[in-house]
Amino acid sequence: MPLYGGIEAGGTKMVCAVGTGGDDLREIRFPTASAVESIPQAIQFFREAQQQAGVKLDAIGIASFGPIDPDPTSPTWGYVTTTPKPGWANVDFAGQIKQALDVPVAFDTDVNAAAYGEGRWGAAQGLHTFVYLTIGTGIGGGAVSNGKLLHGLMHPEMGHSRVPHDWQKDPYAGSCGYHGDCWEGLAGGPAIQDRWKQSGRTLPEGHPAWDLEAHYLAHGLANIILIACPQRIIMGGGVMEHLFLFPMIRKNVQTILNGYVRVPHLAEEIDAFIVPPALGNRSGVLGAIAMAEQVAQ
Amino acid sequence: MPLYGGIEAGGTKMVCAVGTGGDDLREIRFPTASAVESIPQAIQFFREAQQQAGVKLDAIGIASFGPIDPDPTSPTWGYVTTTPKPGWANVDFAGQIKQALDVPVAFDTDVNAAAYGEGRWGAAQGLHTFVYLTIGTGIGGGAVSNGKLLHGLMHPEMGHSRVPHDWQKDPYAGSCGYHGDCWEGLAGGPAIQDRWKQSGRTLPEGHPAWDLEAHYLAHGLANIILIACPQRIIMGGGVMEHLFLFPMIRKNVQTILNGYVRVPHLAEEIDAFIVPPALGNRSGVLGAIAMAEQVAQ
């Protein structure tokens, strides 16, 4: 029986787990401190897990906040690169894990990993081309395309795509430090907070904030549909815990596309096309374990 | 020596060719009439070509205007579907060719085929993830992702994605019958004609039309980069014959992304990242032949 490790490194917390992807996971969660504190904590957890299981891990997958370098041919493969997060810029995250534990290591973005996890055990099983989005403090997008995680010139950065912004209707300038009113700048959690002077957590269903939110989220989705052609879009993250947003977003997507793309996914099957994660908030760490499976030798 | 056939069916002309993809092509071009006229003309060409070569074709690839059904598991695979083009709606294009000539047939959009052709013999050799765009009467986008043509819920329809539209700066409402000011509606050939009351063919370099065109084209490209992560973007079509647009577009893409994505493709290597087709106006028909190679048994 193989044993895999997974790390989901988020901006605020780290989740480390061992298992084979089923229910037999041993897991810890701790706040993400600087790399010099958090990476040894993860290594310690895996050493103990190996001791307890009496076997060596076959591989470890890492699902990391970004930006990162996931290109295996690059000299800085495995690094967290230009992050503003204190103590993490230019850190050889994957290399340190690999060296300490002497196992094959897979390394990707948290959202690419979450997409992979949903494909392996969740809402995208049996599909070859799909997208996972997290709508929270930021907007992140991961993708599996033709059965493999999507990497080209880099990993996807869907949150920074642009959507139409009607300044008359919504004079808010956007919250993105790089782009102002990009998708994340208009529709991420901080934009909701800034625009309405109230956290999205406390805004009630029926508030106009949610009409605008569904409008912007649907515009980003429409672009993803037309460019990346996913067979399914999975939407997680704090904002999407407001499940009433799903039907609103689906309706907006149909309005925006206006019947141009005639497929069942956008008509009678749309409830199965834009969906919440089946793995809840465990898509990332389970995706890391699924990535580990792939690199195990 | 295998022999392959390729059909590029465009809105106004059809190109049929036989060969192996090198310089040994025999080829005809004729205006696209209705399906009942044009499909038999293509079949006749291939019959004559087989007779002349003294061998049977191993396979035929079809690169078709759309919308089409390229899903091999669908009962309407091979059909041109809801096109407004007279005599082509709901036509079993691939099935008729397959039945008449009794060969394996590959079927995809003209732009997906052009992407594939550029990957096989042109500007994207050795890459696994790239995009081909044609900017002309419409804006069409094809993509190879992780080494395969991109199909999910359908084929890409990148031209109908949305980009920011500053109504103060550009009060033109857009030319798209479905979406008004989508990317194609703002930046396709007809939009240039409508907005400036002059064909793009006669507008001189330095005219403000080209600043606006480069601005919109770059916005569409930025979204494609952030969502589909291509290793290269190939831009063909009538509008892009104005080669002075390339440096303008590259500069606009850098301005829009504003240093967020730090990769050489968007910095010192950008001249090799956004490029014209290496196969000129033959990407489509050569792509059809490359697709035929893939389905030959």
Interface residues (C-beta under 8 A of the other chain):
Chain A: P67 T81 T82 H128 T129 F130 G141 S145 N146 G147 K148 L150 H151 G152 L153 M154 H155 P156 E157 M158 G159 H160 S161 R162 V163 P164 H165 Y178 H179 D181 H219 A222 N223 I224 I225 L226 I227 A228 C229 P230 Q231 I256 L257 N258 G259 Y260 V261 R262 V263 H265 L266 F273
Chain B: P67 T81 T82 H128 T129 F130 G141 S145 N146 G147 K148 L150 H151 G152 L153 M154 H155 P156 E157 M158 G159 H160 S161 R162 V163 P164 H165 Y178 H179 D181 H219 A222 N223 I224 I225 L226 I227 A228 C229 P230 Q231 I256 L257 N258 G259 Y260 V261 R262 V263 H265 L266 F273
